[in-house]
Amino acid sequence: MSFFEEIGNLLGLDWARIAVGYSVVNYNGEAVYIEGIKKVVSLSDTETVFDAGKGRVRITGEGLSVFALEEKTAVIKGRITAVSEVV
């Protein structure tokens, strides 16, 4: 069970709601962990965009780099200034 599944269970959210969305953790503006991504849309040292859930997630900052990328998860490191949803 993933971290976000455990939190969803604690909050009483059913699996269907969790599975169609995405979840993000911003670690003090130094890194972002995102779960529920479908694909990388764009990648640069100032902006990274993922297809995730029903929309897109944009991570902006400086010196961004992909630290880890797996099937549905990613870790982006750098100076994170914003994480936003793009519909």
Residue pairs with C-beta under 8 A, 6 or more apart in sequence:
2 35
3 35
4 18
4 23
4 35
4 36
5 15
5 18
7 23
8 14
8 15
8 17
8 18
20 53
20 54
21 36
21 52
21 53
21 54
22 34
22 35
22 36
22 37
22 50
22 52
22 53
22 57
23 34
23 35
23 36
24 32
24 33
24 34
24 35
24 57
24 83
25 32
25 33
25 34
26 32
26 80
26 83
27 33
29 61
29 79
29 80
29 81
30 77
30 78
30 79
30 80
31 67
31 75
31 76
31 77
31 78
31 80
32 59
32 75
32 76
32 80
32 83
33 73
33 74
33 75
34 50
34 52
34 57
34 59
34 73
34 74
34 75
34 76
35 72
35 73
36 52
36 53
36 72
36 73
37 50
37 51
37 52
37 57
37 72
37 73
37 74
38 50
38 51
38 52
38 72
39 50
39 51
40 48
40 49
40 50
40 69
40 74
41 49
41 50
41 51
41 56
42 48
42 49
43 49
43 66
44 64
45 62
45 63
45 64
45 65
45 78
46 60
46 61
46 62
46 64
47 58
47 59
47 60
47 64
48 58
48 59
48 64
48 66
48 76
49 56
49 57
49 58
49 59
49 86
50 56
50 57
50 59
50 74
54 87
55 85
55 86
55 87
56 85
56 86
56 87
57 83
57 84
57 85
57 86
58 82
58 83
58 84
58 85
58 86
59 76
59 80
59 82
59 83
60 80
60 81
60 82
60 83
60 84
61 78
61 79
61 80
61 81
61 82
62 78
62 79
62 81
63 78
63 79
64 76
64 77
64 78
64 79
64 80
65 76
65 77
65 78
66 74
66 75
66 76
67 75
67 76
67 77
68 74
68 75
69 75
